[in-house]
Amino acid sequence: FQVFLKLSTSLRSLAELIGPFGLKFLNENLMWHIISQVGELKKLVSDNMDALVQMRANYDNPEAMSDLQKKLTGSENVLKRMTIVGVILSFRSMIQDALEEIMDRHCPFLMRPIKCLKDFIYPDGDIKVTLGVYEMASAAGLPCEIDPALVSAIANMQTDNSSIEEEFKITCLLLVFIAVSLPTLCLDPNSFYSREHGGHQNNIHCLATAVNHLAAAMFTVQRKNIQTQLQEFLKVASSILLQLGQNVERVEIKNRDSVYLLLHMIVEQSPFLSQDMLEMCFPYVLLRNAYREVHKTFIHTMG
């Protein structure tokens, strides 16, 4: 907690020093690093296109999925790159929180109407109006359901050779790739969820931030329904993790509970998904047992 407090104080000092325009420049640099990772993720999807298309159609068929899993290459690479994106976005979120606090302190008369205007905007409305308001809100440090800076960065990386439908297909398959790769996290001993620190030891909890922000931005650029596509991701991820639960003797069982919590984090942090949607795909009793096991381990470690 003391480390977090010192970091928050440092970020507030940074926001005070360089101001909104300085932070905008910093955000643009962070976006560049994210976009470079997105470019590599798209290449990995292209390399596994055939297998991912079949997985998307057969995610609820354990036998077919088992055979298709063997054809996939780069699952760990996908998760590592997504984790990097999540870490960058989490750091950016902390910077935005610091900026909001500074703006509230120095010009509350300006922040109140911005917050009021943002509350009247919904992502499913006119997207140009929505992004315009979100850009203003983001410049004041307010969190937005769709990140305007990320939308702009992704829109700028689109090439003339690829159509919107091709980009949409790649984005959908990227989410499938992430979902079917989740069981590999159980092989890493650092995937254990630390209740003391409120996250996984290898930072995979940042995957929740990466999935939600990237999906929202990419589907906004492609003019597709964000909620519908995230629900598909939730169905695939839930099915894969439920299949993992049937493997009693396999080594993947070790950190299964901690990976279950990751699925819950994705839904919890998403403005487009709900707990009801999760319960339709993934039994709540498994999440409850997962939290209980993590809690028991924490008590044994501390005691």
C-alpha positions as CSV (number, residue, x, y, z in Angstrom):
1,F,0.0,0.0,0.0
2,Q,2.9,2.4,0.8
3,V,4.4,1.7,-2.6
4,F,1.1,2.4,-4.3
5,L,0.7,5.6,-2.3
6,K,4.2,6.8,-3.2
7,L,3.5,6.0,-6.9
8,S,0.2,7.9,-6.8
9,T,2.0,10.9,-5.2
10,S,4.7,10.8,-7.9
11,L,2.1,10.6,-10.7
12,R,0.2,13.6,-9.3
13,S,3.4,15.6,-9.1
14,L,4.1,14.6,-12.7
15,A,0.6,15.6,-13.8
16,E,1.1,18.9,-12.0
17,L,4.4,19.5,-13.6
18,I,3.7,18.7,-17.3
19,G,0.0,19.4,-17.4
20,P,-2.7,18.1,-19.8
21,F,-0.7,18.8,-22.9
22,G,2.4,17.1,-21.6
23,L,0.3,14.1,-20.5
24,K,-1.2,14.0,-24.0
25,F,2.3,13.8,-25.5
26,L,3.1,11.0,-23.0
27,N,-0.1,9.2,-23.9
28,E,0.8,9.3,-27.6
29,N,4.1,7.7,-26.8
30,L,2.3,4.9,-24.9
31,M,-0.1,4.4,-27.8
32,W,2.9,3.9,-30.1
33,H,4.1,1.0,-28.0
34,I,0.6,-0.5,-27.8
35,I,0.2,-0.3,-31.6
36,S,3.5,-2.0,-32.2
37,Q,2.2,-4.9,-30.1
38,V,-1.1,-4.9,-31.9
39,G,0.8,-5.2,-35.2
40,E,2.6,-8.3,-34.0
41,L,-0.6,-9.8,-32.6
42,K,-2.2,-9.5,-36.1
43,K,0.7,-11.3,-37.6
44,L,0.3,-14.2,-35.1
45,V,-3.4,-14.3,-36.0
46,S,-2.6,-14.5,-39.8
47,D,-0.1,-17.3,-39.2
48,N,-2.8,-19.3,-37.4
49,M,-5.8,-18.2,-39.5
50,D,-7.1,-21.6,-40.6
51,A,-6.9,-23.2,-37.1
52,L,-8.6,-20.2,-35.5
53,V,-11.5,-20.1,-37.9
54,Q,-12.2,-23.8,-37.1
55,M,-11.8,-23.1,-33.4
56,R,-14.3,-20.3,-33.6
57,A,-16.9,-22.7,-35.1
58,N,-16.1,-25.7,-32.8
59,Y,-15.3,-24.1,-29.5
60,D,-17.9,-26.3,-27.7
61,N,-16.5,-29.5,-29.2
62,P,-13.8,-30.8,-26.8
63,E,-12.4,-33.4,-29.2
64,A,-12.1,-31.1,-32.1
65,M,-10.6,-28.4,-29.9
66,S,-8.0,-30.8,-28.6
67,D,-6.8,-31.6,-32.1
68,L,-6.9,-27.9,-33.2
69,Q,-4.9,-26.8,-30.1
70,K,-2.0,-28.9,-31.4
71,K,-2.0,-26.9,-34.7
72,L,-1.8,-23.5,-32.9
73,T,1.6,-21.8,-32.6
74,G,2.5,-18.8,-30.6
75,S,-0.1,-19.0,-27.8
76,E,2.3,-17.9,-25.1
77,N,3.5,-15.1,-27.4
78,V,0.0,-13.8,-27.8
79,L,-0.6,-13.8,-24.0
80,K,2.7,-12.1,-23.3
81,R,2.0,-9.3,-25.8
82,M,-1.5,-8.8,-24.5
83,T,-0.1,-8.6,-21.0
84,I,2.3,-5.9,-22.1
85,V,-0.6,-4.0,-23.6
86,G,-2.5,-4.4,-20.4
87,V,0.4,-3.2,-18.3
88,I,0.8,-0.1,-20.4
89,L,-2.9,0.7,-20.3
90,S,-3.0,0.1,-16.5
91,F,-0.1,2.6,-16.1
92,R,-2.0,5.1,-18.4
93,S,-5.1,4.7,-16.2
94,M,-3.1,5.6,-13.2
95,I,-1.8,8.7,-15.0
96,Q,-5.3,9.7,-16.0
97,D,-6.5,9.3,-12.3
98,A,-3.7,11.7,-11.3
99,L,-4.7,14.2,-14.0
100,E,-8.3,14.0,-12.9
101,E,-7.4,14.8,-9.3
102,I,-5.2,17.7,-10.3
103,M,-7.9,19.1,-12.6
104,D,-10.6,18.7,-9.9
105,R,-8.3,20.7,-7.5
106,H,-7.4,23.5,-9.9
107,C,-10.6,24.0,-12.0
108,P,-13.6,22.3,-10.5
109,F,-15.8,24.8,-12.4
110,L,-14.6,23.2,-15.7
111,M,-14.7,19.6,-14.6
112,R,-18.3,19.6,-13.5
113,P,-19.8,20.4,-16.9
114,I,-17.4,17.9,-18.6
115,K,-18.5,15.1,-16.2
116,C,-22.2,16.1,-16.7
117,L,-21.8,16.0,-20.5
118,K,-19.9,12.7,-20.4
119,D,-22.7,11.1,-18.3
120,F,-25.3,11.9,-21.1
121,I,-23.2,10.2,-23.8
122,Y,-23.6,6.5,-24.6
123,P,-21.3,4.3,-26.8
124,D,-24.2,3.1,-28.9
125,G,-25.1,6.6,-30.0
126,D,-23.6,8.7,-32.8
127,I,-20.0,7.5,-32.7
128,K,-18.5,10.8,-33.9
129,V,-20.3,12.8,-31.2
130,T,-19.4,10.1,-28.6
131,L,-15.7,10.1,-29.5
132,G,-15.6,13.9,-29.5
133,V,-17.0,14.1,-26.0
134,Y,-14.8,11.2,-24.8
135,E,-11.7,13.0,-26.2
136,M,-12.5,16.1,-24.2
137,A,-13.3,14.0,-21.1
138,S,-10.1,12.0,-21.5
139,A,-8.0,15.2,-21.8
140,A,-9.4,16.1,-18.4
141,G,-8.4,12.7,-16.9
142,L,-11.8,11.1,-16.9
143,P,-12.1,7.4,-17.7
144,C,-14.2,6.5,-20.8
145,E,-15.9,3.3,-21.9
146,I,-14.1,3.7,-25.3
147,D,-10.6,5.1,-25.2
148,P,-10.5,7.8,-27.9
149,A,-6.7,7.9,-28.0
150,L,-6.6,4.1,-28.7
151,V,-9.3,4.4,-31.3
152,S,-7.4,7.1,-33.1
153,A,-4.1,5.1,-32.9
154,I,-5.8,1.9,-34.3
155,A,-7.6,3.8,-37.0
156,N,-4.3,5.3,-38.2
157,M,-2.6,1.9,-38.4
158,Q,-5.2,0.6,-40.9
159,T,-3.7,0.0,-44.4
160,D,-5.3,0.7,-47.7
161,N,-4.8,-3.0,-48.7
162,S,-7.1,-4.4,-46.0
163,S,-10.9,-3.9,-45.9
164,I,-13.0,-3.2,-42.8
165,E,-14.4,-6.8,-43.0
166,E,-10.9,-8.3,-43.1
167,E,-9.8,-6.2,-40.1
168,F,-13.0,-7.3,-38.3
169,K,-12.3,-10.9,-39.0
170,I,-8.7,-10.6,-37.7
171,T,-10.0,-8.8,-34.5
172,C,-12.6,-11.6,-33.9
173,L,-10.0,-14.3,-34.4
174,L,-7.6,-12.4,-32.1
175,L,-10.1,-12.7,-29.3
176,V,-10.6,-16.4,-30.1
177,F,-6.8,-16.8,-30.0
178,I,-6.6,-15.1,-26.5
179,A,-9.5,-17.2,-25.2
180,V,-8.2,-20.6,-26.4
181,S,-4.7,-19.7,-25.0
182,L,-5.9,-19.1,-21.5
183,P,-5.2,-22.7,-20.3
184,T,-1.5,-22.3,-21.0
185,L,-1.4,-19.7,-18.2
186,C,-1.8,-22.6,-15.7
187,L,1.6,-23.9,-16.7
188,D,3.3,-20.8,-15.3
189,P,3.8,-21.0,-11.5
190,N,3.7,-17.2,-11.4
191,S,0.1,-17.3,-12.6
192,F,-1.0,-17.7,-9.0
193,Y,-3.3,-15.0,-7.8
194,S,-2.0,-13.1,-4.8
195,R,-4.8,-11.9,-2.6
196,E,-2.4,-9.7,-0.7
197,H,-1.5,-7.7,-3.8
198,G,-4.8,-8.0,-5.6
199,G,-3.4,-9.5,-8.7
200,H,-1.4,-12.3,-10.4
201,Q,2.3,-12.5,-9.8
202,N,3.1,-12.4,-13.5
203,N,0.7,-9.5,-14.2
204,I,-1.8,-11.5,-16.2
205,H,-4.5,-9.6,-14.4
206,C,-3.7,-6.8,-16.8
207,L,-5.1,-9.1,-19.6
208,A,-8.5,-8.0,-18.4
209,T,-7.7,-4.3,-19.1
210,A,-6.1,-5.2,-22.5
211,V,-9.0,-7.3,-23.7
212,N,-11.6,-4.7,-22.8
213,H,-9.9,-1.7,-24.1
214,L,-8.5,-3.2,-27.3
215,A,-11.8,-4.9,-28.2
216,A,-13.8,-1.6,-27.6
217,A,-11.4,0.4,-29.7
218,M,-11.0,-2.0,-32.6
219,F,-14.7,-2.7,-32.9
220,T,-15.4,1.0,-32.7
221,V,-13.1,1.6,-35.7
222,Q,-14.7,-1.2,-37.6
223,R,-18.3,0.0,-36.7
224,K,-19.3,-3.3,-35.1
225,N,-21.2,-4.0,-31.9
226,I,-18.8,-4.2,-29.0
227,Q,-21.0,-6.1,-26.7
228,T,-21.9,-8.8,-29.2
229,Q,-18.3,-9.6,-30.0
230,L,-17.2,-9.6,-26.3
231,Q,-20.0,-12.0,-25.5
232,E,-18.6,-14.3,-28.2
233,F,-15.2,-14.1,-26.5
234,L,-16.8,-14.8,-23.1
235,K,-18.5,-18.0,-24.5
236,V,-15.3,-19.3,-26.1
237,A,-13.2,-18.5,-23.0
238,S,-15.8,-20.1,-20.6
239,S,-16.0,-23.2,-22.7
240,I,-12.3,-23.6,-22.9
241,L,-11.9,-23.2,-19.1
242,L,-14.7,-25.6,-18.4
243,Q,-12.9,-28.2,-20.5
244,L,-9.8,-27.4,-18.4
245,G,-11.8,-28.3,-15.3
246,Q,-12.4,-31.8,-16.6
247,N,-8.7,-32.5,-16.8
248,V,-8.2,-33.8,-13.3
249,E,-4.8,-35.4,-13.8
250,R,-3.1,-32.9,-16.1
251,V,-0.5,-30.4,-14.9
252,E,-2.7,-27.5,-16.0
253,I,-4.8,-28.1,-12.9
254,K,-2.3,-26.3,-10.7
255,N,-3.3,-22.7,-11.2
256,R,-6.7,-23.3,-12.6
257,D,-8.5,-21.3,-9.8
258,S,-6.3,-18.3,-10.4
259,V,-7.1,-18.4,-14.2
260,Y,-10.8,-18.7,-13.4
261,L,-10.5,-15.4,-11.5
262,L,-9.0,-13.8,-14.6
263,L,-12.3,-14.5,-16.5
264,H,-14.2,-12.8,-13.7
265,M,-11.9,-9.8,-13.8
266,I,-12.6,-9.4,-17.5
267,V,-16.3,-9.2,-16.9
268,E,-16.0,-7.1,-13.8
269,Q,-14.0,-4.4,-15.6
270,S,-16.0,-4.4,-18.8
271,P,-18.8,-1.8,-19.3
272,F,-20.2,-4.1,-22.0
273,L,-20.4,-7.3,-20.1
274,S,-22.4,-8.2,-17.0
275,Q,-22.3,-10.9,-14.3
276,D,-25.6,-12.3,-15.7
277,M,-23.9,-12.8,-19.1
278,L,-21.0,-14.6,-17.3
279,E,-23.3,-16.9,-15.3
280,M,-25.0,-18.0,-18.6
281,C,-21.6,-19.3,-19.8
282,F,-19.7,-20.1,-16.6
283,P,-21.1,-21.5,-13.3
284,Y,-20.9,-19.1,-10.5
285,V,-20.1,-21.9,-8.1
286,L,-16.7,-22.4,-9.8
287,L,-15.8,-18.7,-9.2
288,R,-16.9,-18.9,-5.6
289,N,-14.8,-22.0,-5.1
290,A,-11.9,-20.4,-6.8
291,Y,-12.0,-17.3,-4.6
292,R,-12.3,-19.6,-1.5
293,E,-9.2,-21.6,-2.6
294,V,-7.2,-18.4,-3.1
295,H,-8.4,-17.1,0.3
296,K,-7.4,-20.4,2.0
297,T,-3.9,-20.3,0.4
298,F,-3.5,-16.7,1.5
299,I,-4.4,-17.6,5.1
300,H,-2.0,-20.6,5.1
301,T,0.8,-18.4,3.7
302,M,0.3,-15.7,6.2
303,G,-0.4,-18.0,9.2
